[in-house]
Amino acid sequence: MIALEENNNHNKNNIVLNPFVPQHPAPPQFFAGRKSEIDAFRRAALNSAKIHPPTPINYAILGSWGMGKTSLLYEFKQIALEELKKTINCISFFLALSPQSCRTWNDFSNHFVKSARSTVAATEGIRSKVLEEVKKWEVEINAGVASAKRVKGTSSPDFIEALENLWNKHLKPKGTEIAFVFLDDLHYFPIGTEDSSYLNLRTMFQELVHRGCNYSLIITAPTGLLSEIAESAEPMIRFFTQFNLKPFDLQEAKEAIRKRLAVTKQGITVDDKVVESIVTQTQGHPYFVMYVMFELLSMLEDTRNVTLKSLEQHWPEVRKSLFHTVFEQKFRNSAPKERELLVAIAKQKSDVVSASDFPKFKGTNMLFSRLEDSELLVRKDRGQYSLFHPLFTEYLKGQ
């Protein structure tokens, strides 16, 4: 049973706080699981900061939507800046990318430069000195360095020189040992263009290391991105050590629930059988685990003990809410032919299908590709796919 200490103030006011809001990445206080990824990053951060000449390790955090990629990125940042602050001097730039900021390499360069001042963070030993230096660096490059014309086939030499200048003139002299660049949602870079931002990114960070600058790049992206860009930017795949995030196991789900309930200090208990049932129903999908817990606590109102009986009683309502809030939106965002194909896939007897199973549809391969891009289909093997989650299959069967 997941049990927590009771807070009398909350009980007097009869207020039940619900910490399971699923729409936001987990802050460090709520972060759970991913032990192997965290251990690997911790070791790499220490090694990358101390080894000379610089040989930083770059990481790609991959996974389907709702799997906790951004949450792990936040956790890596917290480890670098807080947990290891007595061991290494480091800074971080954290950029949440968007389609607008990634339309071209120049758009990205400008976005990075303009965001540097507001997104930079540093360990306490060098914080005040480094933040002041970054302000000076931003002024220096606003004159047009980042928007200078690029050399075809490579990243902008001016952008590289700007980051080299930042390292050599501002960061390293102030005691910085390593700079982490966190880029969330790398898939917003266009794929298949002659002028590949993916190759530019790899070229830039490799060249910076060659020039003695210790920048480590950590990105998030959907599972299939690196495979998708292999034809146009194959070296990008070798550039990263990859973390492929999987669903929570039972212990990770228990930890995630316990940590969130601990923050509220309301003495709420959740029976182990409840967590086991939720993990079974959701297959440990982190977003769905949080969604179910949020809905369940909302429906139970001031109940202080969540039992299997209460979950079973409210499961039809929770399921209906999940279908309406999450799956219906994803389904309606698909094109009519895609929706028709999704329903046909759900009604197949086999969980794994291929394009050849649907001869009545025209352009099936293209439809499959688009559904994979929207993360509604998951590639199991060459030419073999399944719907991204059994609960989504249930929803589709009702359409």
N, C-alpha and C positions, 0 to 999 in steps of 0.2 A: 504494500500500500504506500502511495505517495502522500505523506502527511507533513503538515507544516505548523509552525508555532503561531498561535493566535494573537491578534492585535486587538486589544479591548476597545480602542477608539473606533475602529471600523465596525465592531460589533454593536457598539452603542448607537451608532448612526444607521445601522442596518444597511450599509452600503456594500455591495459586492463589486469589487473592481475586477475587470476582465482584461488580463494581460495578453490574450491570445489573438490580438489583431493581426491577421495574416498578410495584409497588404504591404507591410514594410519589412525590409531586411532586419534580421535580428541584430540588435546592438550587442556589444561585448558582454553585458550583464546577462543576456538571454542566450548567448551562443552555446550550442551543445554539439557533441560528437566531433567527427572529422579528425580523430586523434592522429592518424597516420599522416594526413596532410599537414597538420600543425607541427608535428615533430619534424617532418622533412623541411618545412619552411624555417623553423627555428634554427636547425642546424645549418641550413644554407645561408641564412642571414648572418649568423656569426662568422661563418667561413668567408663569405663574400666581403664582409667588412674588414677582415683582418689580413687576408692573403694579398701579397704583392708579388708581381704586378697584378692589377685588378683582373679578376676572372669571375664576375657576378653570374649567378644562375637566374635565368628568366623562367617564369611560370605562366602556364595557361590553365585557368580554372574553367573546366568545361562541364556542361550538364544541361538538361532540359529545363524549361521554365519552372520556377517554384522550387528548384532543388537546392537553393541556398548559395548560389555563386557569389552574389553581392555580399551576403552575410559573411562568407569566408574571406572575401577581400577586406572587409572591415576588420575582421579578426586578425588578419595578417598585419594590417596597419597598426592595430593595437599592440600586437606582440613586438613589432619593431620599435615603436615609439615609447611604450610604457614598460612592458615586461623586460625588455633587454636594455633599458635606458642606462643602467649602471655598467653595462658591458661594452656597448657600442655607441658612437655618436652618429646619428643618421638624420636625414630629412625625408619627407615624403611629399609627393604631389599626387592628389587624388582627383581624377577627372571622370565624371559621369558623362559619357558620350551620347550624342543624339544624331539623328539623320542630318540635321542642319550643320552640325559641327564637323561632319565627316564626308561632306559631298565631294570635296577635293582635298589634296594634300595641303594646299595653302589654307583652306578653311580650318583644317585641323591644327596647323602650325599657329595660326592666329588665335584659335581657341585656347591652345595650350599657353601661349604667351599671356593672353589677357586673363586667364584663370590662375596663373602661377601665384600671384600675390594673395589671392583669397583661399587657395587650396593647399598651400604649403604648410607643413607642420614639422616640428623638429624635437629631438630629445632635449630634456631640460638643460643639459650642460652647455648646449650651443644655441638654444632657442632664440633668445633675444638678439644675439649677434647675427644669426643666419637670416631671421625674418627681416632685419634691417638691410642686409645685403641683397636679398631678393627684390626688395623695393627698388634699390639702385639698378639692379639688372633689368628690371622691367622698363624703367625709364630709358635705359641704354638701347634696348631693342625695339622700342616703339617707333623709332624713326623709319622703319620699313624693312628691317632685317628679315622678319618672319614672312613678309609678303613678297620678298624678292623672287624673281623668276627662277624656277627650278631648272636643273639640268636634266634633260630627258633620260628616264631610266634609272635615276638615282634620287635619293632624298635631297632636299635643298641643302647645298653646302652652307648657306647662310644660317639655316636653322641649326645644323650641326655645330657650326662655329659659335652660335649664340649659347648653346648648352655647354660647349667646351669652355667658353669664356666664363660662364656662370660657375663651373666647377673650379677652374684654375685661379680665377681672380677673387671669387667670393666664398665658395663653399669650403674648398680644401684649406685655405689659409685660416678659416675660423674653426678648424678641427673636425669637419665632416669626414667620416670614413666611407659612407655609402649613401647614395640617394635612391630611394625607391620611387618608381613611377607606376601608380595604380591606374589602369584604364578599364572602366566598367562598360561592358557592351561593345566590344570591338567589332561585332558583326555589322555595325552601322556603316563601316567602310564599304564602298561598292566593290563587288566581285567581278572579275573578268574584264576589267578595263585595261587598255594598253598601258596606262600610266598607273601601276598598282601601288596603292597606299600601303598595302601589306609588305611589299618588297621594300618600299621606302622606309618603313618603320624598322624592319630588320636591318637594313643597310645602315641606318642612322645609329642604332644602338650598338651594332658591331663596331662601327667606326669610332664611336665615342670611347669604347673600351680600348681599341687600338691606340687611341691618343692618350691613354692613361686616365680616363675619367671613369669613375666607378658608379655607373648607373645600372640599376636592376629593374627590369620591366616585368610587371605582373598584370595579366589581363583576364577578363572573363568573356566567355562566348558560348553560344549553343554547342552542343556535342559535335555536330557534324561540320562545324565551320572549317577546321583545318583540313579536313578531307575535301571539302568543297573547293577550297582555294589551291589545292595541290597542283592542278594543271598550270595555273598562272603564277603561283608563288610557292613552289615546292620547297625551297630552302626555309620558308617560314615555319614549316612543320618541325624541322630539326632544331630550330632556334629555341624552342620551348621544352621544358620539362612539363608534362601534362598531368593534371589532376582531373580525373573523370568522376564526378560526384554521383554517388548512388543514393537510393532512398535510405531513410533511417532504419536501423535495426531496432529491436525492442528496447535495448538498453539506451540507445541514443534518444529514442522517443520519450522514454521515462525521464531522462536527464533534461530534455527540452521542456517538458511539462513541469518538472520539479522546480527548475530555475525560474520560470515565469511565475509560478504560484508563490515562490519564496519572496518575490519582490512585494507582493500585496500584503503579506503577513496577516492573513485572515483566518488561518487555521483550517483551510479547505483541504480535504483529503480526497484522493482519487484512487480507487481500488485498482490493483494490478490487472485484474481481469478486464477492466475498462480499457486500459492502455493496450492490452493484448488484442482486444476486439477492434479498437481503432486502427492499430497497425495492420491487422488482417484486412479490414475493409478498405483502407487507403493504400495498402502495400507499402506503408512507411513513407509515402510522398510527403516531404516536410510541409509544403503549403497546405495540403489536405489535412494533415494531422492538426495544424494550428487552426484551420477553418472549423473542423469538427469540434475541437475544444471550445472555440469561441462561441459557436452556436449553442453547444450544450450548456455552458455556463449561463448564457443569456436566457435559455429556456428554463433552467432550474432556479433562476432568481436568487433567493437567499439561502438555498441549500448549502450546507457545509460539507456534505459527504456525497461524492459522485460514485454511484454504484453501477454494476452491470445492468441491473434492472432498470435504472433510470436511463441509461444509454439506450437499451433496447426499446424502452417506451417512447423515447423521443427520436430514435433513428430515422423513421419515415419523414419527420419534419426536417431534420438535419439534411438528409439526402435530397429532399425536394428543394431546399434552399441552395445547396451546392449545385444542383442541376440548373436552377434558374439563374443564379448569380454568376457562375463560372462557365459552365458548359454551353448554356444557351448563347451567351455572348460570343464565345469562340465559334460556335456553329453558325450563327447569323453573320459573322464577319467573313465567312467563306463565300465564294461565288456559288451560284445555283448548281452548276455541274459538280462542283466539289462537294457540296452538301449531299447531292444525290449519290455520289460515289461513297461518301462516308457512311451513309445509311446502308448501302449495299454491302460494304465491308463488314459492318457490325452484324449483319444478318447471315454472314457466312458461317459455316459450321466450324471452320478452322480459325484459330486465333492469328495465324500467320498466313499472309496472302501475297500474291504478286500481281503485277499489271495484267498478265495473261489470263487471270481468273475472271476478268471482266470484259469480254470481247464486245459487249453491246455498247461500251463507252468509246467515244472517239478521243484520240489524244490521251490515252490513259497514262502513258509514261510521264507526260507533262503534268497531268493532274496529280499523280503520285509525287512528283518532284515538288510541286507547289504545296501540297499538304505536308510534306516533310519539312519544307522551309518554314511553314507556320507551326511546326512542332505538334501537329495533330497525328501524324504518322511517325513511327520510329523504325529505322532500318535495323533489321535483325541480322541479315546476311546479304550477300550480293543478290539484289532483285527481290528480297523477302522483307516484308513489312508487317507491322502490327499497329493497331490503334494505341495511342500513347498511354491509356490507362483503362483498366476494366470498368471503372465507374463511368467513364465517357462512353464505353461500349453500351452499358446499360441505358444511358441517356439516349443514345442514337436509336436503339431498338424501339424506343417510344415515339419516334418521329414519324 
